[in-house]
Amino acid sequence: MDLQDQLKNLFPEHVEETSENATDTNNGLWIQDDPILCKYEKRKGKPITIIDGYTGATEDFKALAKELKTTLSVGGSFKDDKIIIQGDYRDKIMAILKEKGFQVKRVGG
């Protein structure tokens, strides 16, 4: 018997909250009309990935930039409502954004 079963035996009338509320709050943070653009460029001979086209709150986009940088373990910045990631990580970034529920469009190459 694991801990969940023991708790159900001790408190049979307890009703657990469903995970639907958690997904609604996550989708409520970022409001998006058009797909986010994921571009590839070279600046001074070095590859970068630019994420652009977000139409929500700036704080949410900054939090997303920080999360992407820590997940990919790369450097980057947030300037002029764009996330700039060092390196060509378009496929990984697109997978992460789609997992979060964003619509993503690949631009360039």
N, C-alpha and C positions, 0 to 999 in steps of 0.2 A: 504494500500500500504506500503510495507516495504522498507527499504533503497535500496536494490538491484534493485527493480522495479523503484524507483525514479531515481537512477543513470542511468539505461538503457534509461529512458525517456529523461534525460538531455544530455546523450552522446550516441546516437544510433549507431554511427560508431565505437565505441570502441570495440576492440576484446580482450577478456580475454585470458590469457595464460592457456594452458591445464595443467592438473596435471601429464601428462606423463613425462614431463621434470623432475619433482621432484622425481618420482620413479626411473628414469634412474640414477640420481646423487646418490641416496641412494644405488642402486645396484652397482654402480661404485666404491664406497668406499671400499668394502670388496670383494677381489678376492679369490675364493675358488675352489680348484680342487677336493678334497676328502671331505666326510662329516665330520663335527665337532663331536668329541667324547665327550659324557657326561658320566663321570664315578662317581661311588659312592665308597668311602673308609671310613675306620675308622682309625683315628690317635689318639693315646693315649685315646682310648675309646670314642672319640667324632666323630660324622658323618660329613663328608665333601663331597662336590660335586666338581669334577675337570672337567674343560672344556679344551679340548686339540685338536690339529690337525688343527689349523688355519694356512693358508699359505699366508696371506696378510701382510700389513704393521703393525708394532708393535704399532704405535700410534693409529690405528683404533681398534686394539684388546684391548688396554688399555682403550679407550673410551667406548668400549662395556662392559668391566669389571666394570667400574664406573657406567654405566647405569643399569646393572643387580643388582649391590649392592644397588643402591638407589631405584630401582623398588621393590625389594624384602625386603628392609629395614633390611639387614643383613650385617655382616662383611665379609671380604674376602681380598684377595691380588692377585697380578699379579707377578708371578715368573717363570723364565725359559720358557717363551712362553706358560704358562698355567694360567688359571684363577681358583683360589681356593675360593670357597664360603663355609662359615660355615653353616652346616646343610644339610639335604637331600631335595633339591629343584629341583630334576631332571625333574619332570613333568612340573613345572612352567617355568623352564629355557628352556626346549625343546619347549614349546608353544611360548615363547617370541622369540626364535631364528627362529622358523618356520614362525612366523608372519613377521619377518624381511627378509625372503627369503632364509635363510640358510638351508642346508641339515644337519640333526642332526641324529646321531646314538647313541642309548642307550647301554651302556656297563656295565655289572655287575648287577646281580639281577634283 
